[in-house]
């Protein structure tokens, strides 16, 4: 630790997962996560790598409260997320966590701008303010000129940048990204990754990213491997 840095200056823990177990009953009991522990500091960016089927996406879904562990504890800024009612858990997720899925889950019947503001509309926020924030995010992601285009008119890279803008519209504290560059060519994938780094710096985002790209994975603050149900 540098001489001028005090222990009290250490980043606070944003997310803490303790003793996470996840089993599925499918022709017998399958243990996917086993006594898994993870602590994420505010502003920290970590990657999770591992073989296909090792439980990486399951872990992200649990961290994002989209799924519940079989046993274990999940705390966000000290708050027990697993103890929340479904309504309060959904409200927390909408306002605090941004998701970037590998296959986007964009709504093709809406245009680019409308896709971005949907999380804000769900939260009951005023549309004019959402539109202003969405235009800013689209400009920052290089999609300002595509605001009124339907999803089907966008390239794969543009759709991924749209997914990032949508994930950031609520100014989340935590970003969860599942293979955000998995379906992109190397050049476009690198641009997407650099954009995430820029957003981390400018918005003080914390991020957990699942990826098979070891070059990108090792560029973050920490690179963890999920193996035998545990992070190493």
JOWO-V327066 format. One record per pair of residues at least 12 apart in sequence whose C-alpha atoms are under 10 Angstrom apart, sorted by the first residue. I is the first residue (numbers start at 0). GAP is how many residues later the second one is. Records with the same first field share a line. If there is no record, write none. Layout:
I->GAP  GAP
This chain:
9->31  32
10->29  30  31  32  33
11->28  29  30  31  65
12->26  27  28  29  30  31  62  63  64  65
13->25  26  27  28  29  30  61  62  63  64  65  159  160  192
14->23  24  25  26  27  48  59  60  61  62  63  64  159  191
15->21  22  23  24  25  47  57  58  59  60  61  62  63  64
16->18  19  20  21  22  23  45  46  55  56  57  58  59
17->17  18  19  20  21  53  54  55  56  57
18->14  15  16  17  18  19  50  52  53  54  55  211
19->13  14  15  16  17  18  39  42  48  49  50  51  52  53  54  209  210
20->12  13  14  15  16  38  47  48  49  50  51  52  208  209
21->12  13  14  33  36  37  40  45  46  47  48  49  50  207
22->46  47  48
23->46
30->24  39  197  198
31->21  22  23  24  26  27  195  196  197  198
32->21  22  23  25  26  36  37  38  193  194  195  196  197  198
33->36  37  38  193  194  195  196  197
34->36  37  194  195  196
35->23  36  190  192  193  194  195  196
36->35  36  37  193  194  195
37->25  36  186  192  193  194
38->36
39->36  134  166  167  168  182
40->36  165  166
41->35  131  132  162  163  164  165
42->130  131  157  158  160  161  162  163  164  178
43->130  156  160  161  162  163  164  176  177  178
44->129  130  151  152  155  160  161  162  163  164  172  174  175  176  177  178
45->160  161  162  163  164  171  172  173  174  175  176  177  178
46->130  131  160  161  162  163  164  165  166  167  169  170  171  172  173  174  175  176  177  178
47->12  130  160  161  162  163  164  166  169  170  174  175  176  177  178  183  184
48->130  160  161  162  163  164  165  168  169  174  175  176  177  178  182  183
49->160  161  162  164  174  175  176  177  178  181
50->161  174  175  176
51->160
52->174
53->171  172  173  174  175  176
54->171  172  173  174  175
55->122  153  154  155  169  170  171  173  175
56->44  120  121  122  152  153  154
58->151  167  170
59->39  116  117  118  148  149  150
60->38  115  117
61->12  20
62->12  13  18  34  111  113  145
63->17  25  28  29  30  32  33  34  35  110  111  112
64->16  17  21  24  25  27  28  32
65->23  24  27
66->15
67->13  14
68->13
75->20  98
80->12
90->31  32
92->79  81
93->25  26  28  29  73  76  78
94->24  25  27  28  74  75  76  77  78  79
95->72  74  75  76  77  78  79
96->70  71  73  74  75  76  77  78  79  109  110
97->21  65  66  67  68  69  70  71  72  73  74  75  76  77  78  79  107  109
98->64  65  67  68  69  73  75  76  77  78  79  81  108
99->60  61  62  63  64  65  66  67  68  75  76  77  78  79  80  109
100->59  62  63  66  75  76  77  78  79  80
101->58  61  75  76  77  78  79  80  81  108  109
102->53  56  57  60  75  76  77  79  80
103->52  55  56  57  58  59  60  62  74  76
104->54  58
105->45  46  53  54  56  57  60
106->43  44  45
107->42  43  44  45
108->41  42  43
109->38  39  40  41  42
110->35  36  37  38  39  40  41  42
111->22  23  26  31  32  34  35  36  37  38  39  40  41  42  46  47  50  51  53  54
112->17  18  21  22  24  25  30  31  33  34  35  36  37  38  49  52  53
113->16  17  20  33  34  35  36  52
114->19  32  35  36  47  48  50  51
115->14  15  17  18  19  21  22  31  46  47  48  49  50  51  52  53  54
116->12  13  14  15  16  17  18  48  49  50  51  52  53
117->12  48  51  52
118->47  48  49  50  51
119->14  46  49  50
122->47
124->45
129->39  40
130->38
132->32  35  36  37  38
133->13  31  32  34  35  36
134->12  30
135->29  33
136->24  25  27  28  29  31  32
137->23  24  26  27  28
138->26
139->21  25  55  58  59
140->17  19  20  21  23  24  50  51  54  55  58
141->16  19  20  53
142->15  16  18  19  22
145->12  16
146->15
155->27  28  29  32
156->24  26  27  28  30  31  32  34  35
157->30  34
159->20  21  23  24  28  29  32
160->19  30  31  34  35
162->17
163->13  16  28  31  32  35
167->31  35  37
170->32  33  34
171->31  32  33  34
172->27  30  31  32  33  34
173->26  30  31  32  33  34
174->21  25  30  31  32  33  34
175->30  31  32  33  34
176->19  30  31  32  33  34
177->30  31  32  33  34
178->30  31  32  33  34
179->12  13  16  29  30  31
180->12  29  30  31  32  35
181->28  29  30  31
185->27
188->24  27
189->26
192->23  26
193->22
196->22  23
206->13
207->12  14  15
208->14
209->13  14  15
